[in-house]
Amino acid sequence: MKRSVWWGVTMIAVAGWGCTPGGSGGGDEEPPIVIDPGPEADGGAPESDAMPEPDAMPEPDAMPEPDAMPEPEPLPGIDVLGHEGHTPDSVQITVIGTRDDGLAVPRDLDFNPWAETPELWVVNRHDDSTTTFFDPGTDDQDAVHLIDPYALHFMEEVSSIAFGQEGTFGTCQESRNTYNGQGDPNDFMGPSLWPSDLDVYARTNPDAVAFLGFDLGSHLDMQHESPLCMGIAWERDNVYWVFEGLTGSIARNDFREDHGPGFDDHSDGVVIRFAVGEVARVADVPSHLVYDQDTGLLYIADTGNARVALLDTSTGSPGRNLPVVEPGTSLRLAADHAPLETVFEHPELELPSGLARRGDVLFVGDNATGRIWGISPLGEVIDYLDTGIEPGGLMGIEVGPEGDLWIADAWNHRVLRISPLE
């Protein structure tokens, strides 16, 4: 899931983040080298052209000083993952939020990049809600738990969140649309677009109610071609990439112009479906995405295939039309796009779910084991951390402004922050 707004990072070999350089060689300084010219200097032996004159020998100050010797390579490892400690004791883990803050099966989280002061938004599956933390992790931390008036559709079984252009964010829903069990599934479901203004979000819009005759809450727009939507990442404008669980595909969703809070004109959406059948959903485990806005590369937690995959979204073009659920929506199959590539797979990687990136480090959370991997963009393992979170708990991962990792622990209804030891 995640935006591609990254902070700088220093890598080892692969530009590894948080590396601590080794020493300069250590040990005591060597004494200066003193050249004894021998008896020739006193004129006690015949001169010889074959013997060098004393002043032709290297002077002591010509030798390199110990601190001028080449530095050894930095140690491998990533500080926020314990610098090869691999255990919870090698990092600092802080509980940021609990049930007391309204957390109820939290599955993903994202920082609002447009907020004047830090805001961390968390989506909760249990009650189709959000919990927003203000100044998280500080003495001034506060939180608000909100449920939209029509969350039973627009945020039903929410799986993921990604902030978009200023004032908006998108969510995906792991649902086939049952209105929280009130009806039979009809697959009228997909990503939703929301306002991040708390004076608008999760509130009724009286103008929309007067126009429609019923309350559709505060959503700004919705696409209905992606049921069982497991992950979401923002590209630009109102364009988001999503993981389609039902079709096993990756789709580019363009909401285009939103209809305003609480209205219902969803007829101008454009959806292009890529890599049909090449990714696989695992029920109840989000498959998060990271979009690199500089390169157009989309990183995918392909949970059902136990790998991290890569799609070059700069390739391909709209192909043939596909049947739609929402009248007026354009749904097309992508043609001539680059094949999906496997970036990372490992015998100990079971259910990749959380995904985040900082510089040249990609963080991959394994829902089955509670392990967070730190890998290079080429899939090389730099470091890993066994968090101690129970199987099934570790879900969304986000990198904070200070480089800490913020994670959703769905099993224990918590948000945690992982920081390097001081």
ABEGO torsion letter per residue (X at the ends): XBBBBBBBBBBBGAGBBGBBBBBAGEEBBBBBBBBBAEAAAAGABBBBAABBBAAABBBAAABBBAAABBBBBBBBEBAAAGGGAGBAAABBBBBABBAAAGBBGBABBBBBAABABBBBBBBBAAAGBBBBBBGBGBAABBBBBBBBAAAAAAABGBABBBBBBBGBBBBBBBBAGAGGGABBBAGBBEBBBBBABAAABGBBBAAAAAAAGBBAEABABBBAABBGBABBBBABEABBBBBBAAAGBBBBBBAEBBAEBGBABAAABBBBBBGBGABBBBBGBBBBBBBBAAAGBBBBBBAAAGBBBBBBAABEBBBBBBBBABBGBBBBBBBGBBBBBBABBBAABABBABBBBBEABBBBBBAAAGBBBBBBAAGBBABBBBAGBBBGABBBBBBBAAGBBBBBBAAAGBBBBBBBBX
